[in-house]
Every structure is written in structure tokens, then in C-alpha cells.
């Protein structure tokens, strides 16, 4: 199945179900294909997870992630010290740029949003705390994958890589030994950010990253 394995088989299988429906809502047949589990096992686990609010049925009857996971993700993210410590810097970045700001950490093969503040503009990008986005698309993903991607500028920009009409600028938050702890980002519609968002927001994102680094010392 390609999933990490513990010594608790039923838990591994339940997590395989969650991972499968995290990618997209699935019918039972699609769930079987995605997990490799026997039909009876997959159905039993999906229904049990539904009882606990970790899985739900969408309007088409497909299995999807449950709303209780959003609460758990929010609680986990809010308990993450870096998210709490970054608050003032992210607020300042949002106020200076007028765009949405996020803080991401690497989580396995993806990047998890651990802090997010929305732009006050009606047209804006929204990333929910707890969301897991790809590493191979978007400026924050590149920062987390390759610490050298920033070059001498110190930041990375992307235009319509992850989502059509959206641009972003990200900079790394580093530990004292230089390891990348997180990526701080500004994102917004291309109509406001332009197709060279780094020129507009690069310095502000760098200042926010420095402020977060200072707060964690």
C-alpha cells in the first residue's frame, strides 16, 4: 500500500483509508483500489471512522474526510509553538502587504499550513490551517524542499503554479544552525500581486521570516 507501517495493523489500515480519502472523495470501489484492502475490511474501517467523525459521506455518497479532523488539525496547529510565535510577524506581514499570509512546515511528502491570516480584500486566497498542500508546486514548497532555491535574493516566487490566477512569495524560517524550519508566504490574485510578486513583496516576506526566527531564539 506504500504507507508507513507500525506494529498495530488495524491502525495502519485505518490510516490508509484516511490517506486515500484525503486525496479526494472515494466510492467504496475506489477506496479498495487506493488502499489494497479487502472489501469487508475497507468498508468496516470507513464506517467506524465515520462514527468518530473522521470520515463523512459527501452528497454523492462517497467517503470523504470528516469535519472532526478539521478540529483536530486546528488544535494541533495551534499547539505548534512555531505557529504561536509567528503570530505578530504574520499579522505585520498581512497588514503591510494587504494579502493573505501563511506559515508552512514540511509534513511527509507535503507541506502543512500551521498558521494562516486572510487578506481583508474580498478577492483573496484562503488556505485553511491544517491543510496539506503539495511540495512540488508553489513557492513555499520549493523553499521547504530545496534550501538553496532562494538564491541570493533570499525568497522564492511562483505565479500560477499551484492554482490558476494565484501568485506567491515565500522565504525560509531557519534554525540557528541554518536548517529550514518553515516557509512564510504571501499569496494573492495575480491581478494585485503582478506576475513579479517578488519585487513587490520579497523584502516584506524576508523581514517576516527574520522576525519569526528572532521570536524562536
N, C-alpha and C positions, 0 to 999 in steps of 0.2 A: 504493500500500500504506500510505501515511501514515507511513512510517518515515523516520528521518534517513538521509541518503544521503552516502556517502563516494565516493572515486574508485576503490574496489575493489568491483566489482559482486558478486562471489561472496560476499564478506564481508557486504555489505548483505543479501543473500538469506539467508545463514545466520543472521544476527541476527534477521531477520524470522521465521524458523522458531522460534528461541528465544523471541522475544516472544510468539508465538502459543501455544506450549505452556506458557509461564509463566502465562498467564491461566487455563488449565485443560488437562487431558489431551485430546488430539485424535486422532481417526481420521485416516487419510490424506485422506479426502474433506473433513473439517472443516479440515484443515491447508491444503488448496488454497483453500477459501473464505476462510480467515482471512488468508492471505498473498497471494493472487492469483498465485501461482507456477504454472507448468506442472506437470502431474502428475509427469513424469520428474524434473524439477529438484527439486521438493519432496521426493520420495522419496529421491533420491540424497543430498541435503544432510542429511536427517533420519537416514539410515543412517550417514553419515560422522560426524555429531555423536554418534551412539550409540557408535561405535567409540572416540571420545575421552572417553566418559563424561559428555558434556554433555547428552545426551538418553538416555532409557531407555524401555522398554516397560512399561506397567503390566499388572496381571493380565488386563485385558481386551484387551491388545494395542495400546492407544492410545499415542501418543507423549507423553511427559511429561519434565519437567526431570530431568537426570541428577544423580547424587549428587556427581560431581566438582565441580559448580557450588557445592555447599554448602561444600566445602573451599576453593574459590577465594574464595567470598564471605566466609568466616570469616577467611581470610588477609588479604583486602583490608580488612575492617573492623578487624582487629586492628592493621593497619599505619596506620590512620587516626589521626592524632595526637590529635584531639579525644576519640576513644574511650578511648585510653590515659590521657589527662589527667583524664578524668571518673571514673575508677575509684574513687578514695577517696570522692568525693561521692555516687556512686551506691550504694556499699556502706553509707554512713551513712544514706542515704535509705531503703534497703531495711530496715536494722536498726531505724530509728525507726518506720517505718510497718508493718512486717511484711508488706508487699505486694510484688509484682513491680515492678521499675523498668526503664525503657528510655530510651535516647537515640536520637533520630531526626534524620536530616538529609534535606533535600529532594533527590530524585533524579528529575529529569524531571517526569513527571506523578504521581509517587507520593512516598512517604516511606520511606526505608530505615532499618532498625534497625541501628545500628552498635555498640551495647552493650546488654546485657540481663542482669539478675540476677533469678533466680526467688525468689518468696516461699517461706519454709520450710513454709508450710501445704500440706496435701495437696491441698486445693481451691484452685487458683491460676490466674492467667493466664500463658501461656507464649508469648513471641514470640522466635523464633529470630533470632540475629544474621545479618544478610544479607537477612532478609525484607523485601519491599516491600509496603507497605500503602497503601490509598487516602488521598488528601488530603482528600476531601470528607466523610469520616466519622471521628469520634473527635477528642478534644481536641488531640492532637499535630498532626493535620492542619490544624486551624484555626489553631493557633499559627504553623505554617510558611507558611500561605497569607496570613494577614492579621495583621501585627504589632500592629494596633490591637484585635484581638479580645479581648485580655486586660483591656482597660479599666483602671480604677484599681486593681483587685484584683491585677493582675499575673499571674493564672493563668486558665486555661480549664478547665471541667469538661464531661464528657459522660457520659450514662447510656444504655447500650444503643444507642448509635448504630452502632458497627461490629459488635458482636457481642451477641447476646441474653444478659442476665444479667451483663454486664460494665460497670463504670464506670471512669472515669479522670480524672486531673487532670494538666495539663501547663503548663509555663512555658517561656518562651523563654530561650535562652542567646545573649547578644548580644556582638558585637564592640565594641571601643572606640568605633566611630562609630555604634553603635546598630543595625546590621544583625543580623537573626536568623540565627545560625549553625546552631542546632539547637533541638530541643524535648526537655526532660527530662520524663518521665512516671512517674506511679504508676498502676497498674491492678490491679483485683481484682474478685472477685464482689460484686455489689450487696448481697448479704446481709451482708457485712462493711463495705463502703465506705459503705453507705447510698445513698440517692438524692440526697444533697447531699454528694458526696465532697470538694468544695472546702472546706467548713467543717472537715472532718477533716484533710485533707492539704495544703491550699493553702499554708500557711506553710512546711511542710517542703519542698515542691517548690520554692518560691521560694528557700529557703536553699540547696538543692542547685544550682539554677541559678546563684546568686551565687558559690558555691564553685567551680563549673566555670569561670565567667568569670574568677575570680581566678587559677585554675590556668593559664589560657591567656595571661595577660598577660606 
